[in-house]
Amino acid sequence: MKDYFPLVEGLRLEYRTRTAGGGGGYRFEVVSAAEEGGAVRAHCRRTPLAGGAPADFTLVKDGRGVSLGRELLLPLPLEKGRRWESGGESCRVDSLEAVKTVPAGTFRGCLRVVYPIAGGDGGGGEKVYAPGVGLVSDLCAAEDETSETLLTGARVP
């Protein structure tokens, strides 16, 4: 089974972000990870590239999926058409074989997740995860704002 959200100590991903109000970027890294009773608990850090305080948080991967607190970010097992709630949106697995080109390269065999905003009346979004890497693209076209997050570099241990 492909791992679209690896929680491996030393994983480091850099992103460029763009919104109508400007741009920026951040680094996501797995500082430490430990397996406990069939689950992986990862201490993660998100650091703005333009300076600012990093934010530390814990992600857990277990039989249910990958979670941040009570929020299920990505369910397991993954299959085309699978639906779940995340961040107040209804997400759906659209493809397990997507191809995505971003500044960090071209990724094949990707997981594409789509979600409507406000039931589709407010726009929609798409997240693409590459196997063995994680999130490579997050595009959101909402009524009031458009945002884009693209992977620019990756260090995968």
C-alpha positions, 0 to 999 in steps of 0.5 A, spaced: 500 500 500 502 506 498 503 511 503 501 518 501 502 521 508 509 519 511 510 520 518 518 519 518 523 522 522 527 527 518 521 528 513 522 535 510 517 539 505 518 546 503 512 550 500 510 556 496 503 559 498 500 564 494 493 568 495 490 574 493 493 578 498 500 575 497 505 570 497 509 566 502 511 559 504 513 554 509 517 548 511 513 542 514 518 537 518 517 531 522 521 532 528 520 525 531 516 519 530 515 513 534 510 507 534 506 505 540 501 500 539 500 500 532 499 507 531 505 512 529 505 519 533 509 524 530 511 531 533 511 536 527 513 543 526 511 548 521 515 554 520 514 560 516 520 561 511 519 569 511 521 568 519 516 568 525 515 563 530 514 555 528 508 552 530 509 545 533 503 539 533 502 532 533 499 528 528 497 520 529 497 515 524 493 509 526 488 504 523 483 510 522 487 514 518 492 520 519 489 525 524 490 532 527 487 532 534 480 529 533 480 532 525 481 526 520 486 529 515 486 522 511 482 516 512 485 509 511 484 505 507 484 509 501 479 507 495 476 511 489 470 514 491 471 514 499 468 520 503 469 523 509 469 530 513 475 534 514 475 541 517 468 542 516 468 540 508 466 533 505 472 530 502 472 525 496 478 521 493 477 522 486 483 518 484 489 514 486 493 515 479 493 522 478 499 526 475 502 532 478 507 537 476 509 542 481 516 546 482 519 540 486 518 535 480 513 531 477 509 526 481 505 520 478 501 515 482 498 520 486 492 521 491 487 526 489 482 529 494 477 534 492 472 537 496 466 542 495 466 549 499 459 550 502 456 544 498 459 547 492 456 553 492 462 557 495 467 553 490 471 547 491 478 545 492 483 539 490 489 536 494 494 532 491 499 527 495 505 523 492 506 516 495 512 516 499 512 524 500 506 527 502 502 533 500 505 536 493 499 541 491 493 544 495 489 549 490 482 552 493 478 556 489 473 559 494 468 565 492 471 570 496 479 567 496 483 563 491 489 560 494 495 555 492 500 551 496 505 548 491 511 543 494 518 546 492 523 542 495 523 535 499 528 531 503 525 524 504 529 520 509 
